[in-house]
Amino acid sequence: MTVTVNGAERHVEDGTSLADVVASVTSTAEGSARGIAVAVNGAVVRRASWGSTTLVPDDHVEVLTAVQGG
């Protein structure tokens, strides 16, 4: 199936969780994902729900990472 991640189409397997996509984008395990915010179709998803949130075709996922500096 196809989903959009940070503006780019990506093919993922049926049943792919949001946690799987976040890990592939950030190279980070869910438990160590400090400073990362995620939204699906414009709605923020709490980190505790990433593993149980299953993506469906045409979902739009935005993964944002906080960066320190100025």
GIWOKA-V629311 format. One record per residue. N is the residue number from 1. RES is the residue in three letters. PHI is phi in whole degrees, -180 to 180 (NA if undefined). PSI is psi as a letter, one per 20 degrees, with the letter a starting at -180 (NA if undefined). Layout:
N:RES:PHI:PSI, N:RES:PHI:PSI
//
This chain:
1:MET:NA:r, 2:THR:-113:p, 3:VAL:-127:r, 4:THR:-108:p, 5:VAL:-121:o, 6:ASN:50:l, 7:GLY:85:i, 8:ALA:-117:p, 9:GLU:-68:q, 10:ARG:-141:p, 11:HIS:-93:p, 12:VAL:-132:r, 13:GLU:-72:q, 14:ASP:-56:q, 15:GLY:85:j, 16:THR:-65:p, 17:SER:-89:r, 18:LEU:-61:h, 19:ALA:-60:h, 20:ASP:-62:g, 21:VAL:-67:g, 22:VAL:-60:g, 23:ALA:-62:h, 24:SER:-72:h, 25:VAL:-84:h, 26:THR:-108:i, 27:SER:56:k, 28:THR:-131:p, 29:ALA:-75:q, 30:GLU:-55:g, 31:GLY:-68:h, 32:SER:-112:k, 33:ALA:-89:l, 34:ARG:-66:p, 35:GLY:81:j, 36:ILE:-116:p, 37:ALA:-120:q, 38:VAL:-134:p, 39:ALA:-128:q, 40:VAL:-120:p, 41:ASN:53:k, 42:GLY:86:i, 43:ALA:-109:p, 44:VAL:-65:p, 45:VAL:-112:p, 46:ARG:-63:q, 47:ARG:-54:h, 48:ALA:-63:i, 49:SER:-101:i, 50:TRP:-57:g, 51:GLY:-69:h, 52:SER:-97:i, 53:THR:-92:o, 54:THR:-95:p, 55:LEU:-78:q, 56:VAL:-124:r, 57:PRO:-53:q, 58:ASP:73:j, 59:ASP:-63:q, 60:HIS:-113:o, 61:VAL:-112:p, 62:GLU:-119:p, 63:VAL:-114:o, 64:LEU:-116:p, 65:THR:-119:p, 66:ALA:-71:p, 67:VAL:-126:p, 68:GLN:-94:q, 69:GLY:139:a, 70:GLY:-164:NA
//
